[in-house]
Amino acid sequence: MSVEVTAPMPGTILKVLVEVGDQVKEDEEVAILEAMKMENPIYAPKDGKVVEIKVKEKDRVDTDQVLVVLE
């Protein structure tokens, strides 16, 4: 069953810290979102394998937009 990592607020993706195929642990940083002139780390909600990355650096995202899909 896949798990979607979503943006908690609107902003700009500063950095994507994972690649497709990477194994991540719960609470590991997967991306950095700039919002309100602050860098906000985005964490994996559970352990899993990155199967899809839906954003790239400098993309503007909205609240609840899917950034990364884990399996």
C-alpha positions as CSV (number, residue, x, y, z in Angstrom):
1,M,0.0,0.0,0.0
2,S,1.4,3.4,-1.0
3,V,1.8,6.4,1.3
4,E,1.8,9.9,0.0
5,V,4.1,12.6,1.5
6,T,2.3,15.9,1.1
7,A,3.1,19.6,1.6
8,P,1.9,20.9,4.9
9,M,1.6,24.5,3.5
10,P,2.1,26.3,0.2
11,G,5.7,27.2,-0.7
12,T,8.6,26.4,-3.0
13,I,10.6,23.2,-3.1
14,L,14.2,24.1,-2.2
15,K,15.6,20.6,-2.3
16,V,14.5,17.0,-2.9
17,L,16.6,14.8,-0.7
18,V,15.7,11.4,-2.0
19,E,15.7,9.5,-5.3
20,V,13.3,6.8,-6.7
21,G,14.4,3.5,-5.3
22,D,15.7,4.9,-2.0
23,Q,14.7,3.3,1.3
24,V,13.6,5.8,3.9
25,K,12.8,5.5,7.6
26,E,10.0,7.1,9.4
27,D,10.8,10.8,10.2
28,E,13.6,10.9,7.7
29,E,13.8,14.2,5.7
30,V,12.6,13.7,2.1
31,A,12.5,17.3,0.9
32,I,12.9,20.9,2.1
33,L,10.1,23.4,1.5
34,E,10.6,27.1,1.7
35,A,7.5,28.9,3.0
36,M,7.2,32.3,4.7
37,K,11.0,32.8,4.2
38,M,11.7,29.7,6.4
39,E,13.1,26.3,5.4
40,N,10.7,23.6,6.5
41,P,11.9,19.9,6.4
42,I,9.3,17.5,5.0
43,Y,9.5,14.1,6.7
44,A,8.5,10.6,5.7
45,P,5.4,9.5,7.7
46,K,6.6,5.9,7.8
47,D,9.3,3.5,6.6
48,G,9.2,2.7,2.9
49,K,10.7,2.8,-0.5
50,V,10.5,5.9,-2.7
51,V,8.5,4.9,-5.8
52,E,7.7,8.3,-7.3
53,I,8.8,11.9,-6.9
54,K,6.2,14.3,-8.1
55,V,8.1,17.6,-7.7
56,K,11.5,19.1,-8.5
57,E,13.6,21.9,-7.1
58,K,12.0,25.4,-7.5
59,D,8.5,23.9,-8.0
60,R,5.7,25.9,-6.3
61,V,3.4,23.7,-4.4
62,D,0.1,24.0,-2.6
63,T,-1.1,22.7,0.7
64,D,-1.7,18.9,0.6
65,Q,0.0,18.6,-2.8
66,V,1.7,15.2,-3.1
67,L,5.5,15.5,-3.2
68,V,6.7,11.9,-2.9
69,V,5.1,8.5,-3.0
70,L,6.4,5.7,-0.7
71,E,5.6,2.0,-0.9
